[in-house]
């Protein structure tokens, strides 16, 4: 019950079934090639319109997700930073569309929201 290929790699090359492509890599990273994309928060200077499919029903979570007490101060700090950078806006009224945040501790000690 041995599994032996019918063709060797050399035979597959000679028959044109496979092709070896050798290309040169210049060694530049995406950050080096497009430096302006990797600076700042990436905020557009124009309003963005979110298109919702016809018949889409609002989704809202009534019970908030709990945040660990040891991460609470960092979450507040990160949310305040995001408000200051105009990434998010505080909402003081009920919304038909809402979802709980997900807090993930990062390796550098900060949190990702």
Secondary structure, DSSP 8 states (H G I E B T S, - for coil): -----SS-HHHHHHTTSS-----------HHHH-GGGGSS----SS-------TT------SS-----HHHHHHHHHHHHHHHHTTSS----S--SS------EE-TTS-EE-
